[in-house]
Amino acid sequence: MNPSAAPVASAPDASCAVVAIGASAGGVAALREVVSGLPPGLPAAVFIVLHLPAHRVSDLAAVLQRATTLAVSVAVDGQPIEAGHVYVAPPDRHLVLHPGLIRLTRGPRECRVRPAVDVLFRSAASAYSSCAIGGVLSGAPDDGTAGLWAIKDCGGIALVQDPATAEFPSMPESACRFVEVDSVLPLAQIGREITHRVSLLRSAEPLHAAPSEKVRIETAIAVDGNGIRNGVLKLGSASGYTCPECHRALVRIEDGPIVRFRCHSGHAYSTSTLLTEINGSIDRGIWDAVRDIEERGLLLRDIGMRAARAGHATTVTRCTSQAEDADRRARVASQLAARSPLLRPRTGRHERHFGRVTARGGKITGWSMAFLDGHQAAVPGRPYADGTALTAVSCTHLCR
């Protein structure tokens, strides 16, 4: 299906409400608990976004199927929406709802992730207005807050897991802080609350509030990925910041107390995720500088050795002096990176290193095993699981 071709819209059917649920870290157990509380024949379709690495195959649908009598499947692009069915977003695809229809897209990342909870929530608000129910569960940092605001703005229902019961409370806390939520509940009660809210929707006259221009524009960007063509400049004012991913200008968007940003390409950030990306850029920039300075020293020493063999004493002296200066500069830059409170440690939750890597004269003499953002173990000269080779440069970084 052509991603830019919008399906023909029709008024949402109140007899088939939509329930959109978002989670991240700690979300698998939370989702199992919620779907286990949903009754057979629920007169609503349920949509789930869980943050997942793009390169991994997800077993979430199978895991959830074991916890519920409702049918659970991975969502398919162009698939009709059916009540009593649970649809799970696949890795690396935004889950976008149109009236009666599912779309899967590779639109720009939002809050540094794809699929993004905000995309699902915003599209549910646009397509189903007051017939949309949004739920935020365990996760980090704050994906889902802006989308939940859109659901409330269109007359829908906002449910949030009690942060005190969440394994990772950041997402529920953010939603409670910025959105006037309808219920904050422990996991064991969320399934019953969804069932109750769906029952109320079936017995009430739906209020089909028209989505705001912001919601329409941002949903369109998630579908075809073109910010300029879809009107990103109408979303707010120039921010003075640039996108960490594509380096294009960021527009500042305000939804009540929520401040967020979107670039001309369509990448979107909350304030906290933008700050995290900027910190990461500083981190990478300093370590790249350390690497370049160290490589300059290695190259100068190589030039000096060849000059010594040729009997060029002046060149040897000059190269040795400059190489020693490079060593001093590299030590200063390394200390700056290690001491700065802004920068992420090189061995964090997403970068776990084991073993040792050493460099002698530009050659790898040690070894390392590492898990980098989901990559499996690797050693010099042997590829990662995805085929990426471990190089001298990456080994230099591994020993930081």
PyMOL commands that set and color helices and strands:
alter all, ss='L'
color gray80, all
select helices_A, chain A and resi 27-36+60-65+117-131+145-153+163-165+170-178+187-203+213-224+227-230+232-234+271-310+313-339+392-398
alter helices_A, ss='H'
color red, helices_A
select strands_A, chain A and resi 17-23+44-50+71-74+85-88+94-98+101-105+132-136+157-161+183-185+237-242+249-255+258-263+268-270+351-356+359-360+363-364+367-372
alter strands_A, ss='S'
color yellow, strands_A
deselect
rebuild
show_as cartoon
